Amino acid sequence: LEVFRQVWRSVEFADVCVILVDVRFPPLHLNERLVEMAIESGCVPVVALTKCDLVPARELEGWS
């Protein structure tokens, strides 16, 4: 609960929130609640994919 509060405070004061997502299994790593928090606070959420070199290029095309 304390971590959630700290994240909320940080997002509340930010203009942009960069959310890192492991591209090998995005549903596990993409925290939808964090995206919602960013939008609710007026912050722009940006999803950045990591480990793109570990998956075939055709899988990355769906994210563009």
Rosetta silent file (secondary structure, phi, psi, omega in degrees, C-alpha in Angstrom):
SEQUENCE: LEVFRQVWRSVEFADVCVILVDVRFPPLHLNERLVEMAIESGCVPVVALTKCDLVPARELEGWS
SCORE:     score description
SCORE:     0.000 S_00000001
   1 L     0.000  -38.009  179.973    0.000    0.000    0.000 S_00000001
   2 H   -65.841  -38.541  178.814    2.863    2.381    0.779 S_00000001
   3 H   -63.086  -42.502  178.755    4.447    1.773   -2.633 S_00000001
   4 H   -59.251  -42.212  178.529    1.114    2.585   -4.303 S_00000001
   5 H   -62.468  -43.303  179.635    0.957    5.887   -2.406 S_00000001
   6 H   -64.224  -41.297  178.106    4.481    6.808   -3.462 S_00000001
   7 H   -64.052  -45.221 -179.474    3.720    6.000   -7.090 S_00000001
   8 H   -59.488  -44.593  179.046    0.505    8.034   -6.961 S_00000001
   9 H   -61.517  -41.972 -179.858    2.342   11.055   -5.517 S_00000001
  10 H   -64.823  -45.031 -179.680    5.005   10.828   -8.203 S_00000001
  11 H   -65.897  -36.935 -178.524    2.474   10.519  -11.015 S_00000001
  12 H   -59.690  -35.293 -177.975    0.421   13.349   -9.568 S_00000001
  13 H   -94.319   -6.691 -175.799    3.321   15.808   -9.954 S_00000001
  14 L   -88.853  154.986  173.067    4.592   14.498  -13.297 S_00000001
  15 L   -93.566  -31.289 -179.441    3.775   15.746  -16.777 S_00000001
  16 E  -134.336  139.531  177.893    4.751   12.448  -18.419 S_00000001
  17 E  -120.803  111.885  179.706    4.730    8.913  -17.015 S_00000001
  18 E   -92.678  121.492 -178.043    6.977    6.427  -18.841 S_00000001
  19 E  -109.946  116.559 -178.985    5.855    2.844  -18.262 S_00000001
  20 E   -85.376  130.132 -177.313    8.423    0.178  -19.138 S_00000001
  21 E  -128.351  127.511  175.269    6.957   -3.041  -20.529 S_00000001
  22 E   -72.893  116.281 -173.425    8.841   -6.264  -21.252 S_00000001
  23 L   -68.632  -15.521 -179.344    7.793   -7.038  -24.821 S_00000001
  24 L   -68.385  -29.399  177.247    8.163  -10.798  -24.330 S_00000001
  25 L  -151.781   72.900 -173.928    4.937  -10.903  -22.290 S_00000001
  26 H   -56.504  -40.455 -177.804    3.282   -7.466  -22.286 S_00000001
  27 H   -59.902  -29.356  179.488    0.012   -8.346  -20.489 S_00000001
  28 H   -73.972  -33.798 -172.649    2.000   -9.389  -17.432 S_00000001
  29 H   -99.716  -16.282 -179.756    4.106   -6.231  -17.329 S_00000001
  30 L   -86.844  110.385 -178.586    1.672   -3.531  -18.463 S_00000001
  31 L   -87.532  101.693 -177.042    0.013   -2.176  -15.343 S_00000001
  32 H   -64.162  -31.826  178.697   -3.334   -0.836  -16.541 S_00000001
  33 H   -64.886  -37.316  177.639   -4.022    0.791  -13.178 S_00000001
  34 H   -65.109  -40.045  177.096   -0.852    2.864  -13.541 S_00000001
  35 H   -62.834  -44.233  178.374   -1.997    4.017  -16.982 S_00000001
  36 H   -61.707  -42.830  178.634   -5.389    4.967  -15.512 S_00000001
  37 H   -59.958  -42.930 -179.174   -3.724    6.852  -12.643 S_00000001
  38 H   -62.213  -46.466 -179.250   -1.613    8.811  -15.103 S_00000001
  39 H   -63.999  -44.233 -179.670   -4.621    9.788  -17.204 S_00000001
  40 H   -61.012  -33.765 -177.765   -6.706   10.724  -14.147 S_00000001
  41 L   -87.309   -0.935 -179.909   -3.976   13.023  -12.853 S_00000001
  42 L    86.864    9.696 -179.707   -3.561   14.764  -16.206 S_00000001
  43 L   -88.745  148.131  178.427   -0.241   13.086  -16.866 S_00000001
  44 E   -91.008  116.306  177.275    0.599   11.683  -20.326 S_00000001
  45 E   -82.397  132.939  177.335    1.323    7.928  -20.155 S_00000001
  46 E  -123.012  122.523  179.067    4.027    6.675  -22.539 S_00000001
  47 E   -95.297  120.794  178.861    4.529    2.921  -22.910 S_00000001
  48 E  -111.428  123.956 -179.847    8.138    2.008  -23.720 S_00000001
  49 E   -85.675  134.630  177.577    8.870   -1.551  -24.802 S_00000001
  50 E  -111.777  161.751  177.155   12.025   -3.181  -23.506 S_00000001
  51 L    61.377   34.118 -179.045   13.946   -6.234  -24.717 S_00000001
  52 H   -63.606  -22.814  179.936   12.745   -5.724  -28.293 S_00000001
  53 H   -74.793   -7.225 -176.608   15.807   -7.531  -29.578 S_00000001
  54 H   -98.352   -0.016  179.473   14.543  -10.775  -28.014 S_00000001
  55 L  -125.697  155.728  178.164   11.360  -11.138  -30.098 S_00000001
  56 L   -64.019  150.099 -177.587   10.760  -11.483  -33.840 S_00000001
  57 H   -59.309  -32.842 -178.455   10.145   -8.247  -35.746 S_00000001
  58 H   -64.311  -29.751  177.250    6.637   -9.359  -36.761 S_00000001
  59 H   -72.440  -29.142  179.358    5.575   -9.344  -33.090 S_00000001
  60 H   -74.908  -26.333 -176.825    6.768   -5.759  -32.710 S_00000001
  61 H   -59.545  -32.329 -179.707    4.735   -4.539  -35.677 S_00000001
  62 L   -68.379  -17.388 -178.914    1.523   -4.802  -33.661 S_00000001
  63 L   -91.817  -12.047 -175.726    2.818   -2.236  -31.173 S_00000001
  64 L   -78.771    0.000    0.000    3.609    0.473  -33.701 S_00000001
